[in-house]
């Protein structure tokens, strides 16, 4: 990335001294804000003291997961986004289905990047190394940096030129009062959550490929309320395909006259192999077992027929395997 965009991964700026979104772009006061907004914890019936385990094995409460944010950014840009998402969530599936995918991407991206910021801060502290010495793959830092540039659209004019960086699926759930829960996989930038009568699945940096990969099943269930088992099965498929996605998307990022233009480079590149590694039912079944834990399905039960893993969808519409 070049130009005037704020690039926290260039100097490992995770010290809580600058705004996590905008760096030193604005002159307002820096305050700490929770990455899980208060309105969502209230809607979920949470106290905020519920706990989550981070990658460094530390256990933190949701209320303690904070990032630094400039008050101007928080008041004029983040708050309006939160209000739009809150109003949609309060309406349930009907509202979320009408919410723009861009707003969903920015909201989920802000949450995921907030987690990344906290993890990076902890990594620098634990290793007691200089900013240049943090042990993280260049590919992962590149991916995180691209996500951060994309979510600067929250406060700046960022233009995704003729592409969408994400795959997002919003589905209705049969259960009308589903308790709030979420999953995330930082390495693949995959996220899912469920609440009330809706579920959301998002891959934040795949240029829409995971959605296209599962398009047959998405078309099959369009408009149909999913059971709890079906939603978790759909999540398992997205998380597994995100793992199989073997490209590191590249972008041309060009700041021009106060705007940032982002153009996606072709995913095909110079590689001759397919964009996804081969789907293996046995490995997928292991992922599915984790997602189906509440129902106690064993791996043997799921993969009893190696060519046709257990499914709550009819037809199963599974990707082809080799």
SVG drawing of the C-alpha trace seen along z (x, -y; Angstrom):
<svg xmlns="http://www.w3.org/2000/svg" viewBox="-40 -18 53 64">
<polyline fill="none" stroke="black" stroke-width="0.4" points="0.0,0.0 1.2,-3.4 0.2,-7.0 -1.5,-8.7 -3.4,-5.8 -2.9,-5.0 -0.8,-1.8 -0.6,-0.4 1.3,2.7 4.1,0.7 5.3,-0.4 3.3,2.0 1.2,-0.8 -0.8,1.1 0.2,-0.8 -3.2,-2.4 -1.7,-5.9 -3.4,-6.4 -6.9,-5.8 -7.1,-2.1 -9.0,-3.2 -7.6,-6.5 -4.2,-6.8 -3.4,-10.5 -5.6,-11.7 -7.9,-13.6 -7.0,-15.9 -9.7,-14.9 -9.1,-13.1 -8.4,-9.4 -10.8,-7.3 -11.2,-3.6 -14.3,-1.9 -15.5,1.7 -15.3,3.7 -18.6,5.5 -20.9,2.5 -23.1,1.9 -26.3,2.0 -25.5,5.6 -24.7,6.9 -28.0,5.4 -29.9,6.9 -28.2,10.3 -29.1,10.1 -25.4,10.1 -23.9,8.3 -20.6,7.7 -18.7,9.8 -19.0,13.0 -15.6,14.3 -13.7,15.1 -10.4,16.8 -7.9,15.0 -5.2,16.5 -2.6,16.1 -4.8,18.2 -5.7,15.3 -9.3,15.0 -11.0,11.6 -14.5,10.2 -16.3,8.6 -16.3,5.3 -12.5,5.4 -12.0,5.8 -11.3,2.2 -9.5,0.3 -8.4,-3.4 -10.6,-5.6 -10.6,-9.2 -13.7,-11.0 -14.4,-12.6 -14.3,-9.3 -16.4,-7.7 -19.1,-10.4 -19.4,-11.2 -18.6,-7.9 -18.7,-4.9 -21.8,-5.8 -24.0,-6.3 -22.8,-2.9 -23.6,-1.3 -27.1,-2.9 -27.9,-1.5 -26.8,2.0 -28.6,1.8 -31.9,0.7 -31.6,3.6 -30.7,6.2 -33.6,5.1 -36.0,5.9 -34.5,9.3 -34.1,11.0 -36.4,8.6 -34.2,5.7 -30.8,7.4 -31.8,8.6 -32.4,5.0 -29.2,3.7 -26.6,3.0 -23.8,5.6 -21.3,2.7 -22.5,1.7 -22.4,5.3 -18.9,5.7 -17.7,2.5 -19.3,3.4 -18.0,7.0 -14.7,5.8 -14.4,3.3 -15.1,6.0 -12.6,8.4 -9.9,5.7 -10.6,4.7 -9.8,8.3 -6.7,8.3 -5.6,5.0 -5.9,6.5 -4.1,9.7 -1.3,7.6 -0.9,5.5 -0.6,8.6 1.9,10.2 4.2,7.2 4.0,7.1 4.5,10.8 7.5,11.2 9.0,8.0 10.4,7.3 10.8,4.2 8.0,3.5 10.1,5.0 10.6,8.2 7.1,9.6 6.9,13.1 4.0,13.1 3.8,14.2 4.1,11.5 1.1,12.9 -1.1,12.6 0.1,9.0 -0.6,8.2 -4.1,9.6 -4.8,7.7 -3.4,4.5 -5.7,4.8 -8.7,5.3 -7.8,2.2 -7.5,0.1 -10.9,1.4 -12.7,0.5 -11.3,-3.0 -14.4,-3.5 -16.2,-4.0 -14.7,-7.5 -13.2,-8.2 -14.1,-7.9 -12.9,-4.5 -14.0,-3.1 -14.1,0.6 -13.7,0.5 -16.0,3.0 -15.7,5.7 -16.8,6.6 -14.1,7.8 -16.4,10.1 -18.8,13.1 -21.7,12.4 -24.8,14.6 -27.8,13.5 -30.3,16.3 -33.5,16.6 -33.7,19.0 -36.6,21.2 -36.1,20.4 -37.3,16.9 -35.4,16.4 -32.0,17.8 -29.5,16.7 -26.6,14.5 -23.4,16.3 -20.5,15.7 -17.5,17.5 -14.5,16.0 -11.3,17.3 -8.8,14.6 -6.4,16.4 -9.0,16.7 -11.0,13.6 -14.2,15.6 -17.0,14.7 -20.5,16.0 -23.1,15.0 -26.7,15.8 -29.3,13.8 -33.1,13.8 -34.3,15.1 -31.3,14.5 -27.8,15.8 -24.9,14.1 -21.8,15.7 -19.0,13.6 -15.6,14.1 -14.0,10.7 -11.3,10.9 -12.1,13.4 -13.6,11.2 -16.9,13.1 -15.4,16.5 -16.7,18.5 -20.2,17.4 -19.9,18.5 -18.4,21.8 -21.6,22.5 -24.0,20.8 -25.9,24.1 -26.8,24.6 -27.5,20.9 -29.9,20.9 -31.5,24.0 -32.3,22.5 -33.0,19.0 -36.0,17.6 -36.3,20.7 -35.9,20.6 -33.0,22.8 -33.0,25.1 -30.2,24.6 -28.4,27.7 -28.7,26.4 -27.3,23.0 -24.3,24.6 -23.8,26.9 -23.8,23.9 -21.2,22.2 -19.0,25.3 -19.0,25.3 -17.9,21.7 -15.3,22.1 -13.9,25.1 -13.9,23.6 -12.2,20.5 -9.5,22.8 -9.2,24.3 -9.1,20.9 -5.4,20.8 -5.0,17.3 -3.7,14.2 -5.8,11.5 -3.8,8.6 -5.1,5.1 -4.0,1.9 -4.6,-0.9 -4.5,-4.4 -5.2,-7.6 -6.5,-10.3 -7.8,-13.8 -8.8,-12.7 -10.3,-9.4 -8.8,-5.9 -9.5,-3.7 -9.0,0.1 -8.9,2.4 -8.7,6.1 -6.1,8.0 -7.3,11.2 -7.3,14.2 -6.1,16.5 -2.7,14.8 0.0,16.9 -1.0,20.1 -2.3,23.0 -4.1,24.7 -7.7,24.1 -8.5,21.3 -9.7,23.8 -7.7,26.9 -9.5,30.2 -12.6,30.6 -12.1,33.7 -15.2,35.1 -13.2,36.6 -11.6,33.3 -14.9,31.5 -16.6,34.0 -14.1,33.1 -15.0,29.4 -18.7,30.3 -18.4,32.3 -17.1,29.2 -20.0,27.1 -22.6,29.8 -21.2,30.4 -24.5,29.3 -26.3,32.2 -23.6,34.8 -23.0,36.2 -19.9,38.4 -17.4,38.3 -18.3,41.9 -21.9,41.0 -21.2,38.0 -18.8,39.9 -20.4,43.3 -20.8,43.1 -17.5,41.7 -18.9,40.4 -22.0,38.9 -21.4,37.2 -24.4,36.6 -26.4,33.5 -29.5,31.7 -30.1,30.4 -32.0,32.3 -30.4,32.6 -27.0,32.2 -25.5,30.2 -22.0,30.8 -19.0,29.7 -17.4,32.4 -14.5,34.2 -11.5,36.1"/>
</svg>
